[in-house]
Amino acid sequence: MPATINTVGEIVILGNGPSLNVTVEDSPAFLRNKMLLAVNFAGSTELFRQLCPGLYVLADPYFFDASKDKSVELYRMLADTVTWEMYLFVPVTSRKRKWWQEILSTNPHIHIVMYNTTPVEGYRWFTRLAFRKGWGSPRPRNVLIPSIMLALRLGFKKIYLAGADHSWLPGLSVNDANQVITRQPHFYKDSEQHNKQVDAQYAHIHLHEVLYSMYIAFRSYFIIRDYAEYVGTKIVNITPGSYIDAFEREVPERSEPGRIF
């Protein structure tokens, strides 16, 4: 892990759930003087450039597929707009894809760090060793899981989760063609048209498989909680209405609207 990252203070992991807008609008002062970590397509938004997160995590193979126009656009946006020092964490498996690295190489403010996404399970003594060494993490069902594990490995002693809604269950349904339909709005995708779209990844997946995938995610948070307690780190979920039931809850104090920094 880079020794130049300041891990003395607290970190806020900014998930892409729609409630992130509420947290930023209601409690901008809470985010001040804390390290911020963004994920996925946050880099394509104006809010990203307002917050200037020092850490950014990508996990899904989608982001390293040159045939995906949105991924290419994301890297170009980062290369053109990041004017602060930022560490981009990407899976080790992405290092063979040179196209995205070439795009980012034009920006000296972006520092690339590789991490392992290997699912780690087994005896507690072994998993704790593997987590500490960075060999892998609890099964990385979504980007929030490796993000928390990276924050733990960096040594932050207090981790806040914002925009971690995970309210997928009410958005699940099955149509008359036995297709699983899901609505997964994000803080940067709140239009009715987007919310009604069928998630392409579920086009050929059955409901029990979707539910099992969700089970894996929520179970991973309890594994993370156990490890966080072991290393003496406190994880606090500040997401209003979050479905994650593994971590302590807290409501940030409301503050006057205004610039965060």
C-alpha positions in Angstrom: 0.0 0.0 0.0 1.3 3.5 -0.8 2.9 5.1 2.3 2.0 8.6 1.0 -1.7 8.3 1.7 -2.7 10.1 4.9 -4.6 7.5 7.0 -4.5 9.4 10.3 -8.0 10.7 10.2 -11.4 9.2 9.3 -12.6 8.0 5.9 -16.0 8.2 4.3 -16.7 5.7 1.6 -19.1 7.2 -0.9 -21.4 4.6 -2.4 -23.5 5.4 -5.4 -26.9 4.9 -3.8 -29.4 7.7 -4.3 -29.2 8.7 -0.6 -25.7 10.1 -1.1 -27.4 13.3 -2.4 -29.2 13.6 0.9 -26.1 13.2 3.0 -24.1 15.7 0.9 -27.0 18.2 0.9 -28.0 17.8 4.6 -24.5 17.3 6.2 -21.8 18.9 4.1 -19.8 19.9 7.2 -19.6 16.2 8.2 -17.5 15.4 5.1 -14.9 18.1 5.8 -11.5 17.1 6.9 -12.1 13.4 6.1 -10.6 11.3 3.4 -13.2 10.5 0.8 -13.4 7.4 -1.3 -15.5 7.2 -4.5 -16.5 4.2 -6.6 -17.7 3.1 -10.0 -19.1 5.8 -12.3 -18.9 8.6 -9.7 -16.0 10.0 -11.7 -18.4 11.0 -14.4 -20.4 13.4 -12.2 -20.1 17.0 -11.2 -20.4 16.0 -7.5 -17.1 14.1 -7.9 -15.3 17.2 -8.9 -16.8 19.1 -6.0 -15.8 16.5 -3.5 -12.3 15.8 -4.9 -12.0 12.3 -3.3 -8.5 11.2 -2.6 -9.3 7.5 -3.2 -11.2 5.9 -6.0 -12.0 2.2 -6.3 -13.1 0.2 -9.4 -13.8 -3.5 -9.2 -16.1 -4.7 -12.0 -14.5 -6.1 -15.2 -16.9 -3.9 -17.1 -14.6 -0.9 -16.4 -11.6 -2.5 -18.2 -13.5 -3.6 -21.3 -12.5 -1.3 -24.2 -15.7 -2.1 -26.0 -17.8 -0.4 -23.3 -18.1 3.3 -24.4 -19.1 4.4 -20.9 -15.9 3.0 -19.5 -13.8 4.7 -22.1 -15.6 8.0 -21.4 -15.0 7.6 -17.7 -11.2 7.4 -18.0 -11.1 10.3 -20.4 -13.1 12.3 -17.9 -10.8 11.4 -15.1 -7.7 12.2 -17.2 -9.2 15.6 -18.2 -10.7 16.8 -14.9 -8.7 15.4 -11.9 -6.6 18.3 -10.6 -5.9 16.9 -7.1 -3.8 14.0 -5.9 -5.9 10.8 -6.3 -5.2 7.1 -5.9 -7.1 4.9 -8.2 -7.4 1.3 -6.9 -8.0 -1.3 -9.6 -7.9 -5.2 -9.6 -4.6 -6.8 -10.4 -6.4 -8.6 -13.2 -6.8 -5.3 -15.0 -3.0 -4.7 -15.4 -2.9 -6.5 -18.8 -5.3 -4.1 -20.3 -3.1 -1.2 -21.4 -5.7 1.0 -23.1 -7.1 2.5 -19.9 -3.6 3.0 -18.4 -2.6 4.9 -21.5 -5.5 7.3 -21.2 -4.7 8.0 -17.5 -1.0 8.3 -18.1 -1.6 11.9 -19.4 -2.6 13.0 -15.9 0.2 13.1 -13.3 -2.3 13.5 -10.4 -3.7 10.0 -10.8 -1.7 7.2 -9.1 -2.7 3.7 -9.9 -2.6 1.0 -7.2 -3.4 -2.7 -7.8 -5.3 -4.9 -5.3 -6.4 -8.5 -5.2 -10.1 -9.5 -5.5 -9.5 -13.2 -4.7 -12.4 -14.4 -2.6 -11.0 -15.6 0.8 -12.9 -18.1 3.0 -11.9 -20.7 5.6 -10.6 -20.8 9.1 -10.7 -17.4 10.9 -6.9 -17.4 11.5 -6.3 -17.9 7.8 -8.8 -15.3 6.6 -7.5 -12.7 9.0 -4.0 -13.3 7.8 -5.1 -13.2 4.1 -7.0 -9.9 4.7 -4.0 -8.3 6.5 -1.6 -9.4 3.7 -4.0 -8.2 1.0 -4.3 -11.6 -0.6 -8.0 -11.1 -1.1 -11.2 -10.2 0.6 -14.6 -11.6 1.6 -16.4 -12.5 -1.6 -16.5 -9.2 -3.5 -20.1 -9.2 -4.6 -20.0 -5.4 -5.2 -17.5 -2.6 -5.1 -18.3 -1.6 -1.5 -16.8 -4.8 -0.2 -13.2 -4.3 -1.6 -13.5 -0.6 -0.8 -14.1 -1.3 2.9 -11.3 -3.9 2.9 -8.9 -1.4 1.3 -9.7 1.2 3.9 -9.1 -1.3 6.6 -5.8 -2.4 5.1 -4.7 1.3 4.8 -5.1 1.6 8.5 -8.1 3.9 9.0 -9.5 3.5 12.4 -13.0 4.9 11.7 -14.8 4.2 8.4 -18.1 5.8 7.5 -20.4 4.4 4.8 -22.5 6.9 2.9 -24.7 6.2 -0.2 -24.7 2.4 0.8 -28.5 2.0 0.3 -28.4 -1.6 -0.9 -32.2 -1.4 -1.1 -32.4 -3.9 -3.9 -35.2 -6.1 -2.6 -38.2 -3.7 -3.2 -36.9 -3.2 -6.8 -37.0 -6.8 -7.7 -39.8 -8.4 -9.7 -40.4 -11.1 -12.3 -42.4 -10.3 -15.5 -44.7 -12.6 -17.5 -41.8 -13.9 -19.5 -40.1 -15.1 -16.3 -37.4 -12.4 -16.6 -36.0 -10.9 -13.5 -36.4 -7.1 -13.4 -34.5 -4.9 -11.0 -34.5 -1.2 -10.4 -31.2 0.1 -9.0 -31.1 3.9 -9.0 -27.9 5.8 -8.2 -27.3 9.3 -7.0 -26.3 10.2 -10.5 -29.1 8.3 -12.2 -32.4 9.3 -10.7 -34.6 9.6 -13.8 -37.8 7.6 -14.0 -36.6 6.2 -17.3 -33.5 4.8 -15.8 -35.2 3.4 -12.8 -37.5 1.3 -15.0 -34.8 -0.2 -17.1 -34.1 -4.0 -16.9 -30.6 -4.6 -15.7 -28.8 -6.4 -18.5 -26.9 -8.6 -16.1 -30.1 -10.2 -15.0 -31.4 -11.0 -18.5 -30.5 -14.7 -18.3 -30.4 -15.1 -14.5 -33.1 -16.7 -12.4 -34.5 -15.1 -9.3 -32.9 -17.6 -6.9 -29.5 -16.7 -8.3 -30.1 -13.0 -7.8 -31.2 -13.6 -4.2 -28.2 -15.8 -3.6 -25.9 -13.1 -4.9 -27.5 -10.6 -2.5 -27.1 -13.1 0.3 -23.4 -13.3 -0.4 -23.0 -9.5 -0.2 -24.9 -9.1 3.0 -23.0 -12.0 4.6 -19.7 -10.5 3.5 -20.4 -7.4 5.6 -20.6 -9.6 8.8 -17.3 -11.1 7.9 -15.9 -7.6 7.4 -17.4 -6.5 10.8 -15.6 -9.3 12.6 -12.3 -8.4 10.9 -12.7 -4.7 11.7 -13.3 -5.5 15.3 -10.2 -7.7 15.3 -8.0 -4.9 14.0 -9.6 -2.2 16.2 -11.5 -0.3 13.5 -15.0 1.1 13.8 -17.3 1.0 10.8 -20.3 3.3 11.0 -23.2 3.3 8.4 -24.5 6.8 7.9 -26.7 5.9 5.0 -30.4 6.7 5.6 -32.6 3.7 4.9 -29.7 1.4 4.2 -30.5 -2.4 4.1 -27.0 -3.3 5.5 -27.6 -4.6 9.0 -24.0 -5.5 10.0 -22.7 -2.1 11.1 -23.5 0.5 13.7 -25.8 3.3 12.6 -25.3 7.0 13.0 -27.1 10.1 11.6 -24.7 12.9 10.8 -25.5 16.3 12.2 -27.3 18.6 9.8 -25.3 21.6 8.7 -25.9 24.8 6.7 -25.9 24.2 3.0 -22.8 25.3 1.3 -19.5 24.2 -0.2 -18.0 21.1 1.5 -14.5 22.5 1.2 
